[in-house]
Amino acid sequence: MKKSIQLSSVLGLVFLLGFFLLIGGIYQETFVKRLDETVIHAITAYQPRELTRAFIVITDSASRPNQFIAFAVFSVFFILWRRRWLEPVLLGICLFAARNGNELLKGIYERRRPSLHRLVEIGGYSFPSGHAMISIGFFGLLFYLLVKQIGHRWVRWLITAAGCAYIVLVGLSRIYLGVHYPSDVLAGFLAGGSLLLFFVVLYRLVFFMLKNERNS
C-alpha cells in the first residue's frame, strides 16, 4: 500500500471526525437552527402522496431488518460464490460498529427529534441520524466491496453512482419525513463516512498483507 494513499486516508478521516465534532458543538446555535428550518421548509414544501410513499420505501430499505438481510445476502454471495471470508467479516464488524456507535453518540448528545411535519412516528434521540450514518458507513462499504469484485469499468461506475444516489436519498428521506434535522443527517454522514474510510483502509491493508503472504 502506497504511503501517499495511507496519508490521504488518515487526513480524510481526521477531517471527517473534526467536522463531526464541529457540528456536534454548534447544532444548538441559533444560526444552525435557522439553517435547519430553512432546509426543512424547502424539502417539505411539496409533499404529494406518491413522493411520500417513495421516501417511506427508501427510508425503510435502510432500517434494521433490511440491514441484516443485506448483510446475509452479501455474506452468502462472498462465502459460497467467491469463497472468501474477509469481506463478510469486515462488513459485519462495520455494521456492529455503525449501529452501536450511533446509539452511543445519540446517548451523548440527547437531541430531541423535530416536532413539525412528522409523517412517520419514531422514538429515540435525533443526533446524529442513524439512517444516514448506516447508509454511508455500512451500505457504502457494501457497495465498495461489490465494486472491487467487478472488472468492467462501466459496471463499477454504475454501481458507484447508484450507491451514492441511494445514500443521498436515504438522508433526504429522513428530513422529508420529519424525523431528523438536516444537521442530524449531515452529522450522520460525517460519522458514517469516517467509519467507511476506516474500514476501506483496513480492508486494503489486510488484503495487501494476505496477498503478500500467499506470494511469499
C-alpha positions as CSV (number, residue, x, y, z in Angstrom):
1,M,0.0,0.0,0.0
2,K,1.5,3.4,-1.0
3,K,2.3,5.8,1.8
4,S,0.5,8.6,-0.1
5,I,-2.7,6.7,0.0
6,Q,-2.3,6.0,3.7
7,L,-1.6,9.7,4.4
8,S,-4.5,10.9,2.4
9,S,-6.8,8.4,4.1
10,V,-5.7,9.5,7.5
11,L,-6.1,13.1,6.7
12,G,-9.6,12.4,5.3
13,L,-10.5,10.5,8.5
14,V,-9.3,13.4,10.7
15,F,-11.2,15.9,8.6
16,L,-14.5,14.0,8.8
17,L,-14.2,13.4,12.5
18,G,-13.2,17.1,13.1
19,F,-16.2,18.3,11.1
20,F,-18.5,16.0,13.0
21,L,-17.2,17.4,16.3
22,L,-17.7,20.9,15.0
23,I,-21.3,20.2,14.1
24,G,-21.9,18.5,17.4
25,G,-20.7,21.6,19.2
26,I,-22.7,24.2,17.3
27,Y,-26.0,22.4,16.3
28,Q,-27.8,24.3,19.1
29,E,-26.6,27.7,17.9
30,T,-29.3,30.0,16.6
31,F,-27.9,30.3,13.1
32,V,-27.7,26.4,12.7
33,K,-31.3,26.1,13.9
34,R,-32.4,28.7,11.3
35,L,-30.5,27.0,8.6
36,D,-32.1,23.7,9.6
37,E,-35.6,25.3,9.5
38,T,-34.8,26.8,6.1
39,V,-33.7,23.5,4.6
40,I,-36.7,21.6,6.2
41,H,-39.2,24.1,4.7
42,A,-37.6,23.8,1.3
43,I,-37.6,20.0,1.3
44,T,-41.1,19.6,2.8
45,A,-42.8,22.4,0.8
46,Y,-44.1,19.9,-1.7
47,Q,-45.3,16.5,-0.3
48,P,-47.6,14.7,-2.8
49,R,-48.8,11.2,-1.7
50,E,-46.7,9.4,-4.3
51,L,-43.5,11.1,-3.2
52,T,-44.2,10.4,0.4
53,R,-44.7,6.7,-0.3
54,A,-41.4,6.6,-2.2
55,F,-39.5,8.2,0.6
56,I,-41.1,5.8,3.1
57,V,-39.9,2.9,1.0
58,I,-36.4,4.4,0.7
59,T,-36.1,5.0,4.4
60,D,-37.5,1.6,5.3
61,S,-34.9,0.0,3.0
62,A,-32.2,1.2,5.4
63,S,-34.0,0.1,8.5
64,R,-32.7,-2.6,10.9
65,P,-34.3,-5.7,9.3
66,N,-33.1,-4.8,5.9
67,Q,-29.6,-4.1,7.2
68,F,-29.3,-7.7,8.4
69,I,-30.9,-9.0,5.2
70,A,-28.4,-7.1,3.1
71,F,-25.6,-8.4,5.2
72,A,-26.8,-12.0,5.0
73,V,-27.2,-11.9,1.2
74,F,-23.8,-10.3,0.8
75,S,-22.2,-12.9,3.1
76,V,-23.8,-15.8,1.2
77,F,-22.6,-14.3,-2.1
78,F,-19.0,-14.0,-0.9
79,I,-18.7,-17.2,1.0
80,L,-20.4,-19.6,-1.4
81,W,-19.6,-18.0,-4.8
82,R,-16.3,-16.1,-4.1
83,R,-15.0,-18.5,-1.4
84,R,-13.9,-15.5,0.7
85,W,-14.4,-14.6,4.3
86,L,-12.6,-11.3,4.7
87,E,-15.3,-9.1,3.1
88,P,-18.3,-10.6,5.1
89,V,-16.3,-10.4,8.4
90,L,-15.3,-6.7,7.8
91,L,-18.8,-5.8,6.8
92,G,-20.3,-7.5,9.8
93,I,-17.9,-5.6,12.1
94,C,-18.7,-2.4,10.3
95,L,-22.5,-2.9,10.8
96,F,-21.9,-3.6,14.5
97,A,-19.8,-0.5,14.9
98,A,-22.2,1.7,13.0
99,R,-25.3,0.6,15.0
100,N,-23.7,0.7,18.4
101,G,-21.7,3.8,17.6
102,N,-24.8,5.6,16.6
103,E,-26.6,4.6,19.8
104,L,-23.6,5.8,21.8
105,L,-23.5,9.2,20.1
106,K,-27.2,9.7,20.5
107,G,-26.9,9.0,24.2
108,I,-24.1,11.6,24.4
109,Y,-25.9,14.4,22.6
110,E,-29.5,13.6,23.5
111,R,-31.1,15.9,20.9
112,R,-34.9,15.6,20.6
113,R,-36.4,15.0,17.2
114,P,-38.2,17.7,15.2
115,S,-41.9,18.1,16.1
116,L,-43.2,19.6,12.9
117,H,-44.0,17.9,9.6
118,R,-43.8,14.5,11.2
119,L,-45.1,12.0,8.6
120,V,-44.0,8.8,10.4
121,E,-43.7,8.0,14.1
122,I,-40.4,7.1,15.7
123,G,-38.8,7.2,19.1
124,G,-35.3,7.9,20.4
125,Y,-32.9,10.8,20.0
126,S,-32.1,12.6,16.8
127,F,-28.4,13.5,16.6
128,P,-26.7,12.0,14.6
129,S,-29.1,10.4,12.1
130,G,-28.7,6.6,12.4
131,H,-30.1,6.0,8.9
132,A,-27.6,8.5,7.4
133,M,-24.7,7.0,9.4
134,I,-25.5,3.4,8.5
135,S,-26.4,4.2,4.8
136,I,-22.9,5.7,4.2
137,G,-21.0,3.5,6.7
138,F,-22.5,0.1,6.2
139,F,-24.2,0.3,2.8
140,G,-21.3,2.4,1.5
141,L,-18.8,-0.3,2.4
142,L,-21.1,-2.9,0.9
143,F,-21.2,-1.1,-2.4
144,Y,-17.4,-0.6,-2.3
145,L,-16.7,-4.3,-1.7
146,L,-19.0,-5.2,-4.5
147,V,-17.3,-2.8,-6.9
148,K,-13.9,-4.3,-6.1
149,Q,-15.2,-7.6,-7.5
150,I,-16.2,-6.3,-10.9
151,G,-13.9,-6.0,-13.8
152,H,-16.0,-3.9,-16.2
153,R,-15.4,-0.2,-15.6
154,W,-18.8,1.0,-16.7
155,V,-20.5,-1.5,-14.3
156,R,-18.3,-0.2,-11.5
157,W,-19.3,3.4,-12.3
158,L,-23.0,2.3,-12.5
159,I,-22.9,0.7,-9.0
160,T,-20.9,3.6,-7.6
161,A,-23.5,6.1,-8.9
162,A,-26.4,4.0,-7.7
163,G,-24.8,3.7,-4.3
164,C,-24.2,7.4,-4.0
165,A,-27.7,8.2,-5.1
166,Y,-29.1,5.7,-2.6
167,I,-27.1,7.2,0.3
168,V,-28.3,10.8,-0.5
169,L,-31.9,9.7,-0.9
170,V,-31.8,8.0,2.5
171,G,-30.6,11.2,4.1
172,L,-33.2,13.3,2.3
173,S,-36.0,10.8,3.3
174,R,-35.2,11.4,7.0
175,I,-35.7,15.2,6.6
176,Y,-38.7,14.9,4.3
177,L,-40.5,12.5,6.7
178,G,-39.8,15.0,9.6
179,V,-37.8,12.7,11.8
180,H,-34.4,14.5,11.6
181,Y,-33.0,17.9,11.3
182,P,-30.6,18.5,8.3
183,S,-27.7,18.9,10.8
184,D,-28.6,15.4,12.1
185,V,-28.3,14.0,8.6
186,L,-25.0,15.8,7.9
187,A,-23.6,14.6,11.2
188,G,-24.7,11.1,10.4
189,F,-22.9,11.3,7.0
190,L,-19.8,12.6,8.6
191,A,-19.7,9.8,11.3
192,G,-20.6,7.1,8.8
193,G,-18.1,8.5,6.3
194,S,-15.4,8.1,9.0
195,L,-16.4,4.5,9.5
196,L,-16.4,3.9,5.8
197,L,-13.0,5.4,5.3
198,F,-11.6,3.4,8.3
199,F,-12.9,0.1,7.0
200,V,-11.8,0.8,3.4
201,V,-8.2,1.4,4.7
202,L,-8.4,-1.6,6.9
203,Y,-9.6,-3.8,4.0
204,R,-6.8,-2.6,1.8
205,L,-4.3,-3.2,4.5
206,V,-5.5,-6.7,5.3
207,F,-5.9,-7.6,1.7
208,F,-2.4,-6.4,0.9
209,M,-1.0,-8.5,3.8
210,L,-2.8,-11.6,2.8
211,K,-1.7,-11.2,-0.8
212,N,2.0,-10.8,0.2
213,E,1.6,-13.9,2.5
214,R,0.3,-16.0,-0.4
215,N,3.1,-14.8,-2.7
216,S,5.9,-15.5,-0.2
